[in-house]
């Protein structure tokens, strides 16, 4: 399953792997990822564009805020696909 949302030059792609739920946010050639295990009960990991984990959060809003900081955009400008709305604890 893959779902993409786009707005104001920012793209957010939600997809699932065998082990993780991923929200990859990209703009201007940079990207950052919010990851959670497929069971949905673990903390959210924020990874930079190289895949290096930067921090873990319980809340989706805090994770998105960190992603926005990494990408130098406003958290409120990040489009969130419907499938990713329930990420976080």
C-alpha positions as CSV (number, residue, x, y, z in Angstrom):
1,X,0.0,0.0,0.0
2,X,1.3,3.5,-0.9
3,X,-0.5,6.8,-0.5
4,X,0.9,10.1,-1.6
5,X,-0.1,13.6,-0.5
6,X,1.3,16.8,-2.0
7,X,1.0,20.5,-1.2
8,X,3.2,23.6,-1.8
9,X,6.2,21.7,-3.1
10,X,6.2,19.1,-0.3
11,X,5.4,15.5,-0.9
12,X,4.6,12.9,1.8
13,X,4.5,9.3,0.8
14,X,3.1,6.7,3.2
15,X,4.0,3.0,2.7
16,X,4.3,-0.1,4.7
17,X,7.1,-2.7,4.6
18,X,7.1,-6.1,6.3
19,X,8.3,-4.5,9.5
20,X,7.6,-0.7,9.4
21,X,5.0,2.0,8.6
22,X,6.9,4.8,6.9
23,X,6.0,8.4,6.1
24,X,8.7,9.8,3.8
25,X,8.5,13.6,3.5
26,X,10.5,15.3,0.7
27,X,11.0,18.8,-0.7
28,X,13.7,20.5,-2.7
29,X,15.7,17.3,-3.0
30,X,15.8,16.6,0.7
31,X,13.8,14.0,2.7
32,X,13.1,12.9,6.2
33,X,11.2,9.9,7.4
34,X,8.9,9.1,10.3
35,X,8.9,5.3,11.0
36,X,6.9,3.1,13.3
37,X,6.7,-0.7,13.6
38,X,3.8,-2.3,11.7
39,X,2.0,-3.2,15.0
40,X,1.7,0.5,15.7
41,X,2.6,0.5,19.3
42,X,6.3,1.6,19.3
43,X,7.6,5.1,19.5
44,X,8.1,7.0,16.2
45,X,11.6,7.3,14.9
46,X,12.6,10.3,12.9
47,X,15.3,9.6,10.3
48,X,17.2,12.1,8.2
49,X,17.7,11.8,4.4
50,X,20.6,9.3,4.9
51,X,18.4,7.0,7.0
52,X,20.2,7.9,10.3
53,X,17.8,7.9,13.2
54,X,17.7,11.4,14.8
55,X,15.2,11.0,17.6
56,X,12.2,9.1,18.9
57,X,8.8,10.5,19.9
58,X,5.6,9.2,21.3
59,X,3.5,11.8,19.5
60,X,3.0,12.2,15.7
61,X,2.9,16.0,16.1
62,X,6.3,16.1,17.7
63,X,7.8,13.8,15.0
64,X,6.3,16.0,12.3
65,X,7.8,19.0,14.0
66,X,11.2,17.4,13.9
67,X,10.8,16.4,10.2
68,X,9.8,20.0,9.4
69,X,12.9,21.3,11.2
70,X,15.1,18.9,9.2
71,X,13.5,20.1,5.9
72,X,13.3,23.8,6.9
73,X,9.6,23.9,6.3
74,X,6.6,24.6,8.6
75,X,5.1,21.5,10.3
76,X,1.6,22.8,9.2
77,X,2.7,22.8,5.5
78,X,3.4,19.0,5.5
79,X,0.6,17.2,3.8
80,X,-0.3,13.9,5.7
81,X,-1.9,11.0,3.8
82,X,-5.0,9.6,5.4
83,X,-3.3,6.3,6.1
84,X,-0.6,8.0,8.2
85,X,-3.0,10.0,10.4
86,X,-3.0,7.4,13.2
87,X,0.8,7.1,13.6
88,X,2.0,7.6,17.1
89,X,0.9,6.5,20.5
